[in-house]
Amino acid sequence: MSALTPRLWPVALLLLGFSACGNKSTQWSWEEQHAPYWETYKAEAQPEQRPLPAPNVRPHTDTGRFTFYDLKNETDASLASRLLGENGKRITYIDRQPSRWQYYSGDEAAIKSIDLYTHPAELGSQYGLCGVEKYSFSFDDNGKIESVELSERFGIEGDIFQKKDFDWDNYSKMCAAASASHAPSYFPAKDSIAAHDAAHVLVTAIDISASSVSDLPFSLECVPDGKSCDLALRTYLGKLRLKDIDDFSFANCPVFGSKPKEVCFTVEVGRHHLGPFPKYITVRGSTYMNNVIVYSVSVIESFTMS
């Protein structure tokens, strides 16, 4: 059976702990249920961004300068080549950030930023998870490149909870067949191993938070005041998706104890949102022997006025 065929696998996903949301001590086992349905958390396609029809003559001839006219009208291949040279041939999706176009004063205005992505590719042994390279460019007031940041991004394209009978040839094909437009919805992580752990543990925490279980079988804490989290925070966690992650780190993680394959990480979400954002969500758990355990989720909530 192919890894892209919907199915339920009886995996040993255990969630242990004491809920800080007014729930009693409890234990939950997916052995009697099923793993989270991976397609719920699959990477999402972004709108296609085709260059607008335009005259063949650019309003300027400086190939090292990037303007709003170029952002709107230049082809992907040409933009990628000017920004990355020969490496631009590996680019398969460009995010031209059309939501910001309203802020440009005219065609000669300098580009503010642009993101370029390579095509999804297999990662090794992280079955169902694919990776891309993201090139983030920033420009000065003259439209010259000011900085470029290269980072890795990861996304779910197959059944990450599958425990046996892996079809590695199909794994390679599933990443190659993934739409290039999925790349902007991929999430950041230190490397493919950290991405694998984050996807398994965080998705499991999200899935159980969205379920009808009254007593959360892991600790959910509000930090730093230590007060019990209200229902709204559990609802938010249940609706969270990996594409919402703005940053990944190991901040707020204590020195690991004696628990095997213990993992801990912190994700930032809502960086550019107003209101009770950004949120810093620290998750502790384990993926030892492909058994996913969530120990705790703690949230530091900020507030942004403008």
C-alpha positions in Angstrom: 0.0 0.0 0.0 1.5 3.4 -0.9 2.4 5.9 1.8 0.0 8.4 0.3 -3.0 6.1 0.7 -5.2 7.2 3.7 -5.1 4.7 6.4 -5.1 4.3 10.2 -2.1 2.7 11.8 -2.4 1.2 15.4 0.7 2.9 16.7 1.8 3.1 20.3 1.4 6.9 20.9 1.3 7.5 24.6 0.5 10.8 26.3 1.3 10.9 30.0 1.1 13.7 32.5 -0.9 16.0 34.7 -3.0 18.6 33.1 -2.6 22.2 34.4 -6.0 23.1 33.0 -8.0 21.8 35.9 -8.0 18.2 34.8 -7.2 15.1 36.8 -4.2 12.8 36.4 -4.9 10.6 33.5 -3.3 8.3 30.9 -4.1 8.2 27.2 -3.1 5.5 24.7 -3.5 5.6 21.0 -3.1 1.8 21.0 -6.9 1.7 21.5 -7.5 4.5 19.0 -5.3 5.5 16.1 -2.5 7.8 15.1 -3.3 11.4 14.2 -4.5 11.5 10.6 -1.4 12.9 8.8 -3.3 14.5 5.9 -4.9 17.0 8.4 -1.3 18.3 8.8 -0.1 18.0 5.3 1.7 20.9 3.7 -0.6 23.3 1.9 -0.4 24.7 -1.6 0.0 28.5 -1.9 -1.5 30.6 -4.6 0.3 30.6 -7.9 2.2 33.9 -8.5 2.6 34.4 -12.2 4.4 37.6 -13.4 2.1 40.2 -14.8 2.1 40.9 -18.6 4.4 43.8 -19.3 6.4 45.5 -22.1 9.7 43.8 -23.0 11.7 46.9 -22.0 12.5 47.4 -18.3 12.4 51.0 -17.0 16.0 50.6 -15.8 19.1 48.7 -17.0 20.9 48.1 -13.7 20.9 44.3 -13.3 22.0 44.6 -9.7 19.0 46.7 -8.8 15.6 45.2 -8.0 12.4 47.3 -8.2 8.6 46.9 -7.8 8.4 46.6 -11.6 10.7 43.6 -11.5 8.8 42.0 -8.6 5.6 42.2 -10.6 6.8 41.4 -14.1 10.1 39.6 -14.2 9.9 35.8 -14.8 10.8 33.4 -12.1 13.8 32.1 -14.1 15.2 35.6 -14.6 14.7 36.7 -11.1 16.3 33.5 -9.6 19.2 33.9 -12.0 19.9 37.5 -11.1 19.6 36.8 -7.4 21.4 33.4 -7.1 23.4 33.0 -10.4 23.7 29.4 -11.4 22.1 28.2 -8.2 19.0 29.9 -9.3 18.3 27.0 -11.6 17.3 25.0 -8.5 14.5 27.4 -7.6 11.0 26.2 -8.3 8.8 28.7 -6.3 9.2 32.4 -5.6 7.0 34.1 -3.0 6.7 37.7 -4.4 4.6 38.7 -1.3 1.7 40.3 -3.2 0.0 41.2 0.1 2.6 43.9 0.5 2.3 45.4 -3.1 -0.1 48.1 -1.9 2.7 49.7 0.0 5.0 50.4 -3.0 4.8 53.9 -4.3 5.5 53.0 -7.9 7.3 50.8 -10.4 10.7 52.4 -9.6 10.4 51.7 -5.8 13.0 49.4 -4.4 11.9 45.8 -3.5 11.7 45.3 0.3 12.1 41.5 0.4 11.5 38.3 -1.5 11.7 34.5 -0.7 12.9 31.8 -3.1 12.4 28.0 -2.5 13.9 24.8 -4.0 11.7 21.9 -4.8 10.7 19.5 -1.9 13.2 16.6 -1.6 13.6 13.5 0.6 15.6 13.8 3.8 17.0 10.3 4.5 15.1 8.3 7.1 12.5 10.9 8.1 9.7 9.0 6.2 6.8 11.2 5.1 8.8 14.4 5.8 10.3 16.5 2.9 12.6 19.4 3.0 13.4 22.6 1.0 16.0 25.4 1.0 14.6 28.9 1.6 16.5 31.9 0.4 15.2 35.1 2.0 16.5 38.4 0.5 16.3 41.9 1.9 17.1 45.0 -0.1 18.3 48.6 0.8 16.5 51.8 -0.3 18.2 51.6 -3.7 17.0 48.1 -4.4 20.4 46.6 -3.9 20.7 43.3 -2.1 21.3 44.0 1.6 21.2 40.5 3.1 20.4 37.0 2.2 19.5 34.2 4.7 19.6 30.5 3.8 17.5 28.2 6.0 16.0 24.8 5.9 12.2 24.2 5.9 10.3 20.9 6.4 6.8 19.7 5.5 4.6 16.7 5.8 3.9 15.0 2.4 3.3 11.4 3.6 2.3 9.3 6.6 4.9 10.3 9.2 3.3 8.0 11.7 3.8 4.8 9.7 5.9 2.4 11.8 6.8 -0.4 9.4 6.8 -1.7 5.8 8.4 1.6 4.5 8.5 2.0 0.8 11.6 4.1 0.4 11.3 4.3 -3.3 7.8 5.7 -2.9 9.2 8.2 -0.2 11.5 9.7 -2.8 8.7 9.9 -5.3 6.3 11.5 -2.9 8.7 14.4 -2.3 9.4 14.7 -6.0 5.7 14.8 -6.7 4.9 17.4 -4.1 3.8 20.7 -5.5 6.5 23.4 -5.5 3.8 25.7 -4.1 3.8 23.7 -0.8 7.2 25.1 0.1 6.1 28.4 1.8 3.9 26.3 4.2 6.9 24.3 5.4 8.1 24.9 8.9 11.6 25.8 10.3 13.7 23.4 12.4 17.4 23.0 13.3 17.8 20.0 11.0 15.8 17.0 9.7 16.1 15.1 12.9 14.7 18.0 15.0 12.0 18.4 12.3 11.0 14.8 12.6 10.8 15.0 16.4 8.9 18.3 16.2 6.4 17.0 13.7 5.6 13.9 15.7 5.4 15.4 19.1 3.7 18.7 18.3 1.2 17.2 15.9 0.2 14.7 18.5 -0.2 17.4 21.1 -2.3 19.4 18.6 -4.4 16.4 17.7 -5.3 15.5 21.3 -6.0 19.1 22.1 -8.5 19.2 19.3 -10.2 16.0 20.4 -13.3 15.6 22.6 -11.2 14.3 25.5 -12.2 16.3 28.6 -9.0 15.6 30.6 -5.9 16.5 28.7 -3.4 13.7 29.3 -0.4 16.0 29.4 0.6 19.1 31.2 -0.6 22.4 29.6 0.8 25.3 31.5 0.7 29.1 31.2 4.2 30.7 31.8 5.5 32.6 33.6 2.7 33.2 36.1 1.9 29.5 36.4 -1.9 30.0 36.4 -4.1 27.3 34.9 -4.7 27.7 31.2 -8.2 28.5 30.1 -10.2 26.7 27.4 -9.3 29.3 24.8 -5.6 28.3 24.9 -6.4 24.6 24.5 -8.7 25.6 21.5 -5.9 27.6 20.0 -3.4 24.7 20.4 -6.0 22.4 18.8 -6.2 24.6 15.7 -2.5 25.2 15.3 -0.7 24.0 12.2 2.9 23.5 11.4 2.7 26.3 8.7 2.0 28.7 11.6 5.5 28.2 13.1 7.7 31.4 12.6 10.8 30.1 14.4 12.2 27.0 16.1 14.8 26.8 18.9 15.8 24.9 22.0 15.1 27.8 24.3 13.4 27.1 27.6 14.5 23.4 27.5 16.0 22.0 30.7 18.9 19.6 30.7 17.4 16.2 29.7 16.9 13.6 32.3 17.1 9.9 32.1 14.1 9.4 29.9 15.2 7.8 26.6 15.1 9.8 23.4 13.6 12.8 25.2 13.0 15.8 23.0 12.3 19.4 23.9 11.9 22.4 21.6 10.3 25.8 21.5 8.3 27.2 18.5 7.3 30.9 18.0 3.9 31.5 16.4 2.1 34.7 15.5 5.2 36.9 15.1 3.4 39.4 12.8 0.0 39.3 14.5 -1.7 41.8 16.8 -3.2 40.9 20.1 -2.0 38.0 22.3 1.1 37.3 20.1 3.7 36.2 19.6 3.3 33.0 21.6 6.3 30.8 22.5 5.3 27.2 22.9 7.7 24.8 24.6 7.0 21.1 24.0 8.6 18.2 25.9 8.1 14.5 24.9 9.8 11.5 23.4 9.9 9.6 20.1 11.9 6.6 21.4 11.4 3.4 19.4 8.8 5.3 17.3 6.5 5.6 20.3 5.4 9.2 20.6 4.9 10.6 24.1 4.0 14.1 25.0 5.0 15.1 28.6 4.2 18.8 28.7 3.3 21.9 26.7 4.0 25.3 28.2 3.1 28.7 26.6 4.5 32.1 27.1 2.1 34.6 25.7 3.0 38.2 24.7 0.8 41.0 23.5 1.3 43.2 20.5 -0.5 46.5 20.2 0.7 47.8 16.8 
